[in-house]
Amino acid sequence: MHINSSPYTIPVSDIEVETVVNRSRFICSIKHCDDKLATKVFIEQIRQRYPDASHHCYAFISSRPEDSQTYGFSDDGEPSGTAGRPMLSVLQGNAIGEICAVVSRYFGGVKLGTGGLQRAYGNSVRQAVIELNTVEKIPTEQINLTCDYQQVKDIEHTLMGYEGIITQQDYGIEVMITASLPIPRIDEFIVRVIELTAGRVTPKRLLE
């Protein structure tokens, strides 16, 4: 199973930015959402925050920015293609993953037309993205290994050197360790542990 191990950008904090076009208010709310359930919850939160808005259009990418299997969008009653798609295009154009943008529109009495709506919704997200704080995410993968008690400290020290984090330790006759490491460093870590323990310990990827 191939996993793309290259880093990608994700939101690090929530943001809300308002723009006004011909008296219509467009409030763009953005949040880090790393799965479709989190996205659904966030969209509902915004609906409740602005219950009297005319529309709550949204776009999301719940995984890597290039992963089309995790895209989604809605025009929420606006003419087809005038809201959700332009919003998604902005997220894709900025290569941001694990993100959901909801634009709540308060109609100002002036119809904007198809092109005007596309520009207004796209620009609403664009302005929010400009102010959005982001961070680079390095994809990780789980490994596990079994070792003797006297080997634990050396393995823990080695894990730290490869930016690994222990997620579970079980103590019995031997010690079972599960850890999360950046994908590009896993092969190096496995080789290093085998060398360190003279072949007595061989970490295994959990996806194998």
TACORJO-V854171 format. One record per residue. NEAR is the number of other C-alpha atoms within 8 Angstrom. D_FIRST is the distance of its C-alpha to the first C-alpha in Angstrom with 1 decimal. Layout:
{{NEAR/D_FIRST} {NEAR/D_FIRST}}
This chain:
{{3/0.0} {3/3.8} {4/6.5} {5/10.0} {10/12.1} {6/15.4} {8/18.2} {12/19.7} {11/23.0} {13/23.8} {15/27.2} {8/28.8} {9/31.8} {10/33.2} {10/35.7} {9/38.2} {10/40.2} {9/42.9} {8/44.1} {8/47.1} {8/47.6} {7/50.9} {9/51.5} {12/48.1} {13/46.2} {15/42.4} {13/40.8} {14/37.2} {13/35.4} {12/32.0} {12/29.8} {12/26.4} {11/24.4} {10/20.7} {9/20.4} {9/22.4} {6/24.6} {9/25.8} {13/26.4} {8/28.5} {8/30.5} {10/31.3} {10/32.5} {8/34.8} {8/36.1} {12/37.1} {9/38.8} {7/40.8} {6/41.6} {8/43.1} {6/44.2} {5/46.8} {10/44.6} {8/44.8} {11/41.0} {13/37.8} {13/35.3} {16/31.8} {15/28.5} {15/25.3} {17/21.8} {15/20.0} {10/16.9} {10/16.4} {13/19.4} {7/17.7} {9/15.6} {7/18.0} {4/16.5} {10/18.2} {10/21.5} {8/24.8} {11/28.5} {10/31.9} {15/35.4} {8/37.0} {6/40.1} {8/40.5} {8/40.7} {7/37.4} {9/35.4} {14/37.7} {17/35.9} {14/32.3} {12/31.0} {13/33.0} {14/31.8} {12/28.1} {9/28.9} {11/30.3} {14/27.3} {10/25.0} {6/27.7} {6/27.6} {10/23.8} {14/23.9} {15/21.1} {16/21.5} {15/25.0} {15/27.4} {13/30.8} {14/33.6} {15/36.9} {15/39.9} {12/42.7} {11/46.4} {10/48.2} {8/51.2} {6/53.2} {8/52.4} {4/50.0} {8/47.6} {6/46.6} {8/43.2} {8/42.9} {8/44.4} {11/41.9} {12/38.9} {9/40.3} {10/41.3} {15/38.0} {13/36.0} {8/38.5} {15/38.4} {14/34.7} {9/35.2} {9/38.0} {14/36.0} {7/33.1} {6/35.7} {7/36.7} {10/33.4} {7/32.3} {9/28.7} {8/26.5} {8/23.5} {8/20.4} {10/18.1} {10/14.6} {9/14.3} {10/12.2} {11/13.9} {12/14.9} {12/17.7} {11/20.3} {11/23.7} {11/26.7} {8/30.5} {7/32.6} {5/34.0} {9/30.6} {10/29.7} {7/31.6} {7/30.2} {9/26.6} {8/27.3} {8/29.0} {10/26.0} {11/23.7} {9/26.1} {7/26.1} {10/22.4} {8/22.7} {11/21.2} {9/22.6} {9/23.2} {8/22.4} {7/23.8} {9/26.1} {7/27.5} {7/30.6} {5/31.7} {4/32.7} {9/29.9} {13/28.0} {11/24.5} {12/22.8} {12/19.9} {12/19.3} {12/17.4} {14/17.0} {14/16.2} {10/12.8} {6/14.7} {9/16.9} {9/14.9} {7/15.0} {7/18.7} {11/19.4} {11/18.1} {8/20.3} {8/23.1} {14/23.2} {12/23.2} {8/26.1} {7/27.8} {9/28.0} {7/28.7} {9/25.6} {7/26.6} {11/23.7} {10/20.0} {10/17.7} {9/14.5} {9/11.4} {8/11.5} {5/7.8} {4/8.3}}
